[in-house]
């Protein structure tokens, strides 16, 4: 699922940490995540730890994202 679509399921005041390759990309609130973080990111896994939504992401090209959504 696309990261921006996934985040729409939560309140914008939810604390979140977004990871890529086990490195933190951003630690903020959902409403404060910049568009450049949302672009081309796909949710690989997620969990909640101490009231923080932790999301592990991978980057996919637009073509790869479209193929995933068609399945």
Buried (B, 14 or more C-beta within 10 A) or exposed (E): BBBBEBBEEBEEEBBBBBBBEEEEBBEBBBEEBEEEBBEBBBBEEBEEEEEEBBBBBBEBEEEEBEEEEEE
